[in-house]
Amino acid sequence: MGDINDKDVINKKICIAMVSDFFFPNMGGVETHIYQLAQCLISLGHRVIVITHAYGKNSERRGVRWMMNGLKVYYLPFLPFYNQCVLPTVLLTLPLVRQVLIRERVGLVHGHSAFSALANQTLLHARTLGLPTVFTDHSLFGFADVSSILTNKLLNGILSDTCHVICVSHTSKENTALRAMLCPSRISVIPNAIDADRHSDVRFLIGGDGPKRLVLEELRERLGIQDRVLLQGQVPHHQVRAHLVRGDIFLNTSLTEAFCMAILEGASCGLSVVSTNVGGIPEVLPSDLIRLAEPDATSLADGLEQAIAECRQGPDGRRQPEDFHRLHESVRDIYTWRNVALRTECVYRRVLDAGGPEPTRHRLANYLTACGPVGGKIFLIFALLNLALVWLLQLLQPAERIEPGIVPDRSKLRNRSTPCEEQ
């Protein structure tokens, strides 16, 4: 994964704002990444806040909430519009986002997920306010359909004015560079990680939920294998390990993945991993820890047959405890959240060492050169409106009059150890 030198670590500790539509109480890879990275950055001495939208049927979870080790979460009073994302209004989010960034004395804004409208808007606001920005892309996108074309053009405009980009795999880096028309030198690859300590006679345990569950239930009944196929439904995050250790083999059938934390969690629990060879999956685990198959039923069945045969080599037809322990130790040594946090710090340092805010005229001219003759003019109009609104807000509510946010004294918190501190 590469060693981290002391000189690569930020000497001046700053306040970092993580921004995304996707955060707890939602569960998923982006949510876990933001939370674990924030905890590790806090243990490294930085102050971290999270900005997301309100959650709950009647927006019960809104306002300011505190999480473990002084992690401060702003649940802004914006309602989800589609697929857990807020309506992309651009200018309407500026007054509240500006107040939060000034109040918390934020030194760097880190947006997550190309799907997140709130992250994309906040990156634009942060650059208008003269703050350095970093963006992490967690997914792969296509190029042909209308949805991908529109999303890629939006990403092109946002990332053309973002200081640096992080991708979770080299495949994801190539995908992002092509979609957003970015120079590869502006993109760093920092894989995800996991908390490795948390986490006839063949039976299948299937976790998760979604529109395809009904299809699986019908197929199970038609084949008469209800006693061999158990559909667990949605598995709460704190029960994932308990669910995984019930098995010997982890089968992943993804058709597209930028990284796939699920196979890491399976290998960390000592399971033999069989997965489709798509996206960034080949980069996740060494070849001796994973069996890769083509994304078709025949190839997956062959890989599963090999994994079952290996399991049957044990004295009682099952894999032995030492096999589980060996896999667990291998994964824990490869991927740690501390390593992710330190490498992310290196990106922050590169951005902060680049100098002060870029002159406004250069930022505006960059939209025209990077986004094309039509898209560039559209983004330029929004940037000019953003500047005008910032100027108006400064007149109505000067930054000097915004009360600083409360900074928790970590020595007085009832801290619990984080994966970063344990490693």
C-alpha positions as CSV (number, residue, x, y, z in Angstrom):
1,M,0.0,0.0,0.0
2,G,3.0,2.3,0.3
3,D,4.7,3.7,3.4
4,I,3.7,7.1,4.8
5,N,6.5,9.4,5.8
6,D,6.3,11.8,8.7
7,K,7.0,14.6,6.3
8,D,3.8,13.8,4.4
9,V,1.6,14.5,7.5
10,I,-0.1,17.9,7.9
11,N,1.8,19.8,10.6
12,K,-1.0,22.3,11.2
13,K,-4.1,20.6,12.4
14,I,-7.3,21.9,10.7
15,C,-11.0,21.6,10.7
16,I,-12.2,19.3,7.9
17,A,-15.8,19.3,6.7
18,M,-17.0,16.0,5.3
19,V,-20.1,16.6,3.1
20,S,-22.4,14.0,1.5
21,D,-26.1,13.2,1.2
22,F,-25.2,9.7,2.5
23,F,-24.5,9.4,6.2
24,F,-25.9,7.7,9.3
25,P,-28.6,6.6,10.1
26,N,-28.3,5.3,6.5
27,M,-26.1,2.3,6.1
28,G,-23.7,1.7,3.2
29,G,-20.1,1.9,1.9
30,V,-20.0,5.7,1.6
31,E,-21.5,6.2,5.1
32,T,-19.0,3.8,6.6
33,H,-16.1,5.4,4.8
34,I,-17.0,8.9,6.0
35,Y,-17.5,7.8,9.6
36,Q,-14.3,5.7,9.9
37,L,-12.1,8.2,8.1
38,A,-13.5,11.0,10.3
39,Q,-12.7,9.0,13.5
40,C,-9.1,8.3,12.3
41,L,-8.6,12.0,11.4
42,I,-9.8,13.0,14.8
43,S,-7.4,10.6,16.5
44,L,-4.6,12.2,14.4
45,G,-5.4,15.6,15.9
46,H,-7.7,17.2,13.4
47,R,-11.2,18.5,14.0
48,V,-13.9,16.9,11.8
49,I,-17.5,17.9,11.1
50,V,-20.0,16.1,8.8
51,I,-22.6,18.0,6.8
52,T,-25.6,16.1,5.5
53,H,-29.4,16.5,5.2
54,A,-32.2,15.8,7.6
55,Y,-33.4,12.2,8.1
56,G,-36.6,10.6,9.2
57,K,-40.2,10.6,8.0
58,N,-40.8,14.0,9.5
59,S,-37.2,15.1,9.6
60,E,-36.8,13.9,13.2
61,R,-33.1,13.8,12.8
62,R,-32.1,17.4,12.1
63,G,-29.9,20.0,13.7
64,V,-26.6,19.3,15.4
65,R,-25.8,15.8,16.7
66,W,-22.6,14.6,18.4
67,M,-21.1,11.2,17.8
68,M,-18.2,9.3,19.3
69,N,-15.0,11.2,20.1
70,G,-16.5,14.6,19.4
71,L,-17.5,14.0,15.8
72,K,-20.1,16.8,15.1
73,V,-22.8,16.2,12.5
74,Y,-24.9,18.9,11.0
75,Y,-28.2,17.5,9.7
76,L,-29.3,20.5,7.7
77,P,-33.1,21.1,7.2
78,F,-33.1,20.0,3.6
79,L,-35.4,17.1,2.6
80,P,-34.3,14.3,0.3
81,F,-35.7,14.7,-3.2
82,Y,-34.7,11.5,-5.0
83,N,-32.7,8.4,-3.9
84,Q,-31.7,10.1,-0.6
85,C,-30.3,13.2,-2.3
86,V,-31.5,16.7,-1.9
87,L,-32.9,18.8,-4.7
88,P,-30.0,20.4,-6.7
89,T,-31.0,24.0,-6.1
90,V,-27.4,25.3,-6.1
91,L,-28.0,28.8,-4.7
92,L,-30.6,28.0,-2.0
93,T,-28.1,25.9,0.0
94,L,-25.5,28.6,0.1
95,P,-26.7,30.7,3.1
96,L,-26.8,27.8,5.6
97,V,-23.7,26.1,4.2
98,R,-21.8,29.3,4.4
99,Q,-22.8,29.9,8.0
100,V,-21.7,26.4,9.0
101,L,-18.3,26.7,7.3
102,I,-17.6,30.1,8.8
103,R,-19.0,29.1,12.2
104,E,-16.8,26.0,12.4
105,R,-13.7,27.8,11.0
106,V,-13.4,25.0,8.4
107,G,-10.0,24.9,6.6
108,L,-10.8,22.2,4.0
109,V,-14.0,20.8,2.5
110,H,-14.1,17.1,1.5
111,G,-17.1,16.0,-0.6
112,H,-18.1,12.3,-1.1
113,S,-19.9,10.6,-4.0
114,A,-20.8,11.9,-7.4
115,F,-24.4,11.0,-6.7
116,S,-24.6,13.5,-3.8
117,A,-26.2,16.8,-4.9
118,L,-25.3,18.3,-1.5
119,A,-21.7,17.4,-1.8
120,N,-21.5,18.9,-5.3
121,Q,-23.2,22.1,-4.3
122,T,-21.0,22.5,-1.2
123,L,-17.8,22.1,-3.2
124,L,-18.9,25.0,-5.4
125,H,-19.8,27.1,-2.4
126,A,-16.5,26.3,-0.7
127,R,-14.5,27.4,-3.7
128,T,-16.5,30.6,-3.9
129,L,-15.6,31.2,-0.3
130,G,-11.9,30.6,-1.0
131,L,-11.6,27.2,0.7
132,P,-9.5,24.3,-0.6
133,T,-11.6,21.3,-1.7
134,V,-11.1,17.5,-2.1
135,F,-13.6,15.1,-3.7
136,T,-13.8,11.3,-3.3
137,D,-15.5,9.3,-6.0
138,H,-16.9,6.0,-4.7
139,S,-18.6,4.6,-7.9
140,L,-18.2,3.7,-11.5
141,F,-20.3,5.3,-14.2
142,G,-21.1,4.5,-17.9
143,F,-20.8,6.9,-20.8
144,A,-23.7,6.0,-23.2
145,D,-27.1,6.5,-21.5
146,V,-28.7,10.0,-21.0
147,S,-28.4,9.7,-17.2
148,S,-24.6,9.0,-17.4
149,I,-24.0,11.8,-19.9
150,L,-25.8,14.4,-17.7
151,T,-24.0,13.2,-14.5
152,N,-20.6,13.2,-16.2
153,K,-21.1,16.7,-17.5
154,L,-22.0,17.9,-14.0
155,L,-19.0,16.1,-12.6
156,N,-16.8,17.7,-15.2
157,G,-18.0,21.2,-14.1
158,I,-17.6,20.5,-10.3
159,L,-14.2,18.8,-10.5
160,S,-12.8,21.3,-12.9
161,D,-12.8,23.7,-9.9
162,T,-11.9,21.1,-7.2
163,C,-8.3,21.1,-5.9
164,H,-7.8,17.3,-5.8
165,V,-9.7,14.0,-6.4
166,I,-9.5,10.7,-4.6
167,C,-10.6,7.4,-6.1
168,V,-10.9,4.0,-4.3
169,S,-9.2,2.0,-7.1
170,H,-7.1,2.4,-10.2
171,T,-10.1,1.3,-12.3
172,S,-12.2,4.0,-10.6
173,K,-9.4,6.5,-11.3
174,E,-9.4,5.8,-15.1
175,N,-13.2,6.0,-15.1
176,T,-13.3,9.3,-13.3
177,A,-10.5,10.8,-15.4
178,L,-12.4,10.0,-18.6
179,R,-15.8,11.0,-17.3
180,A,-14.7,14.4,-15.9
181,M,-11.9,15.0,-18.4
182,L,-9.4,15.4,-15.6
183,C,-5.6,15.1,-15.8
184,P,-4.6,11.8,-14.0
185,S,-2.1,13.7,-11.9
186,R,-4.9,15.4,-10.1
187,I,-6.3,12.1,-8.9
188,S,-4.9,9.9,-6.1
189,V,-5.9,6.3,-5.4
190,I,-6.6,5.5,-1.8
191,P,-8.5,2.2,-1.3
192,N,-11.2,1.7,1.3
193,A,-10.5,-0.3,4.5
194,I,-12.4,-2.2,7.1
195,D,-12.4,-2.6,10.8
196,A,-10.9,-6.1,10.7
197,D,-11.6,-6.8,14.4
198,R,-15.3,-6.1,14.2
199,H,-16.3,-7.6,11.8
200,S,-27.5,-32.3,-0.3
201,D,-24.9,-30.3,2.8
202,V,-24.2,-26.9,1.2
203,R,-26.4,-24.0,2.4
204,F,-26.7,-20.5,1.2
205,L,-27.2,-17.5,3.5
206,I,-28.2,-14.4,1.5
207,G,-28.1,-11.0,3.3
208,G,-29.6,-7.8,2.0
209,D,-32.9,-6.5,0.6
210,G,-34.2,-5.0,-2.6
211,P,-36.5,-5.4,-5.6
212,K,-34.9,-8.8,-6.6
213,R,-35.8,-10.5,-3.3
214,L,-39.2,-11.5,-4.7
215,V,-37.5,-13.2,-7.7
216,L,-35.2,-15.1,-5.3
217,E,-38.1,-16.2,-3.2
218,E,-40.0,-17.5,-6.2
219,L,-36.9,-19.3,-7.5
220,R,-36.3,-20.9,-4.1
221,E,-39.9,-22.2,-3.9
222,R,-39.9,-23.5,-7.5
223,L,-36.7,-25.5,-6.9
224,G,-37.9,-26.7,-3.5
225,I,-34.8,-25.6,-1.6
226,Q,-36.3,-23.5,1.2
227,D,-34.3,-25.6,3.7
228,R,-31.0,-24.8,2.0
229,V,-31.4,-21.1,1.0
230,L,-32.0,-18.6,3.8
231,L,-32.9,-15.0,2.9
232,Q,-31.8,-12.9,5.9
233,G,-33.1,-9.6,4.5
234,Q,-31.4,-6.4,5.6
235,V,-28.6,-7.1,8.1
236,P,-27.9,-4.2,10.6
237,H,-24.3,-3.1,10.4
238,H,-23.5,-4.3,14.0
239,Q,-24.7,-7.8,13.1
240,V,-22.7,-8.1,9.8
241,R,-19.8,-10.0,11.4
242,A,-22.2,-12.4,13.2
243,H,-23.9,-13.1,9.9
244,L,-20.6,-13.6,8.0
245,V,-19.0,-16.0,10.4
246,R,-21.8,-18.5,9.9
247,G,-20.4,-19.3,6.5
248,D,-17.2,-20.8,5.0
249,I,-17.4,-19.1,1.6
250,F,-18.3,-15.5,0.6
251,L,-19.8,-15.3,-2.9
252,N,-20.0,-11.8,-4.6
253,T,-21.9,-11.5,-7.8
254,S,-21.5,-7.8,-8.6
255,L,-21.7,-6.7,-12.2
256,T,-19.9,-3.4,-11.5
257,E,-17.9,-2.2,-8.5
258,A,-15.3,0.6,-7.9
259,F,-13.9,-1.2,-4.9
260,C,-16.3,-3.6,-3.0
261,M,-15.8,-3.4,0.7
262,A,-18.1,-6.5,1.1
263,I,-15.4,-8.9,-0.1
264,L,-12.9,-7.3,2.3
265,E,-15.4,-7.9,5.2
266,G,-15.9,-11.5,4.1
267,A,-12.1,-12.2,3.9
268,S,-11.6,-10.5,7.2
269,C,-14.0,-12.9,8.8
270,G,-11.9,-15.8,7.4
271,L,-14.2,-16.7,4.5
272,S,-12.9,-18.0,1.2
273,V,-13.9,-15.4,-1.4
274,V,-15.3,-16.1,-4.8
275,S,-16.2,-12.9,-6.8
276,T,-16.9,-11.7,-10.3
277,N,-13.9,-10.1,-12.1
278,V,-15.4,-6.7,-12.7
279,G,-14.4,-3.0,-12.0
280,G,-11.9,-2.5,-9.3
281,I,-12.4,-5.9,-7.6
282,P,-9.1,-7.5,-8.9
283,E,-7.2,-4.7,-7.0
284,V,-8.8,-5.4,-3.6
285,L,-7.3,-8.7,-2.5
286,P,-4.1,-10.7,-3.5
287,S,-4.7,-13.5,-5.9
288,D,-4.2,-16.1,-3.2
289,L,-7.1,-14.7,-1.1
290,I,-9.7,-14.5,-3.9
291,R,-11.1,-16.6,-6.8
292,L,-12.1,-14.4,-9.7
293,A,-14.8,-15.5,-12.1
294,E,-16.3,-14.0,-15.2
295,P,-19.7,-12.3,-14.6
296,D,-21.7,-15.3,-15.8
297,A,-23.4,-18.2,-14.1
298,T,-21.1,-20.9,-15.5
299,S,-17.9,-19.2,-14.4
300,L,-19.2,-18.4,-11.0
301,A,-20.4,-22.0,-10.5
302,D,-16.9,-23.3,-11.4
303,G,-15.3,-20.9,-8.9
304,L,-17.7,-21.9,-6.2
305,E,-17.0,-25.7,-7.0
306,Q,-13.3,-25.0,-6.4
307,A,-13.9,-23.2,-3.1
308,I,-16.3,-26.0,-1.9
309,A,-13.7,-28.6,-2.8
310,E,-11.0,-26.7,-0.8
311,C,-13.3,-26.6,2.2
312,R,-13.9,-30.3,2.1
313,Q,-10.2,-31.0,2.5
314,G,-10.5,-30.3,6.2
315,P,-10.7,-33.3,8.7
316,D,-14.5,-32.9,9.2
317,G,-15.2,-31.5,5.7
318,R,-15.0,-27.9,7.0
319,R,-12.3,-25.3,7.1
320,Q,-10.3,-25.2,10.2
321,P,-10.0,-22.3,12.7
322,E,-6.4,-21.7,11.7
323,D,-7.5,-21.1,8.1
324,F,-10.0,-18.4,9.3
325,H,-7.3,-16.8,11.5
326,R,-4.7,-16.7,8.7
327,L,-7.1,-14.9,6.3
328,H,-8.2,-12.5,9.0
329,E,-4.6,-11.6,9.8
330,S,-3.7,-11.2,6.1
331,V,-6.6,-8.7,5.5
332,R,-5.9,-6.8,8.7
333,D,-2.3,-6.2,7.6
334,I,-3.3,-5.0,4.1
335,Y,-6.1,-2.6,4.8
336,T,-6.4,-0.3,7.9
337,W,-8.3,2.9,8.4
338,R,-5.2,4.5,9.9
339,N,-3.4,4.0,6.5
340,V,-6.4,5.5,4.7
341,A,-6.4,8.5,7.1
342,L,-2.7,9.1,6.7
343,R,-2.8,8.9,2.9
344,T,-5.8,11.2,2.9
345,E,-3.8,13.6,5.0
346,C,-1.1,13.6,2.3
347,V,-3.7,14.7,-0.2
348,Y,-4.9,17.5,2.2
349,R,-1.3,18.6,2.6
350,R,-0.8,18.8,-1.2
351,V,-3.9,20.9,-1.5
352,L,-3.0,23.2,1.4
353,D,0.6,23.6,0.2
354,A,-0.6,24.7,-3.2
355,G,-1.0,28.3,-1.8
356,G,-3.9,30.6,-1.1
357,P,-7.2,30.9,-2.9
358,E,-7.0,30.9,-6.7
359,P,-7.8,34.3,-8.2
360,T,-11.5,34.6,-9.1
361,R,-10.9,35.4,-12.8
362,H,-8.8,32.3,-13.1
363,R,-11.5,30.1,-11.6
364,L,-14.1,31.6,-13.9
365,A,-11.9,31.3,-17.0
366,N,-11.3,27.6,-16.0
367,Y,-15.0,26.8,-16.5
368,L,-14.9,28.0,-20.1
369,T,-11.8,26.0,-21.0
370,A,-12.6,22.8,-19.0
371,C,-16.4,22.4,-19.6
372,G,-16.8,23.2,-23.3
373,P,-18.5,26.1,-25.1
374,V,-22.0,25.3,-23.8
375,G,-21.4,23.6,-20.5
376,G,-18.7,26.2,-19.6
377,K,-21.1,29.1,-20.0
378,I,-23.8,27.4,-17.9
379,F,-21.3,26.7,-15.1
380,L,-19.9,30.2,-15.4
381,I,-23.4,31.7,-14.9
382,F,-23.9,29.7,-11.8
383,A,-20.5,30.6,-10.5
384,L,-21.2,34.3,-11.0
385,L,-24.6,34.0,-9.3
386,N,-22.8,32.2,-6.4
387,L,-20.3,35.1,-6.1
388,A,-23.0,37.7,-6.1
389,L,-25.0,35.9,-3.4
390,V,-21.8,35.5,-1.3
391,W,-21.2,39.2,-1.6
392,L,-24.9,40.0,-0.6
393,L,-24.7,37.6,2.4
394,Q,-21.4,39.3,3.5
395,L,-23.3,42.6,3.6
396,L,-26.3,41.2,5.4
397,Q,-24.4,38.9,7.8
398,P,-20.7,39.6,7.9
399,A,-18.5,36.6,8.6
400,E,-17.0,38.4,11.7
401,R,-20.4,38.4,13.4
402,I,-21.0,34.7,13.0
403,E,-20.4,33.1,16.4
404,P,-17.7,30.4,16.4
405,G,-18.9,26.8,16.9
406,I,-18.2,24.8,20.1
407,V,-14.9,22.9,19.9
408,P,-15.1,19.8,22.2
409,D,-12.3,19.2,24.7
410,R,-11.3,15.6,23.8
411,S,-9.5,15.2,27.1
412,K,-12.9,15.5,28.9
413,L,-14.8,13.2,26.5
414,R,-15.6,9.6,27.4
415,N,-13.6,8.4,24.5
416,R,-13.8,4.9,23.0
417,S,-10.9,3.5,21.1
418,T,-11.2,3.7,17.3
419,P,-9.8,1.4,14.7
420,C,-7.2,4.0,13.9
421,E,-6.0,4.2,17.5
422,E,-5.9,0.4,17.9
423,Q,-3.8,0.0,14.8
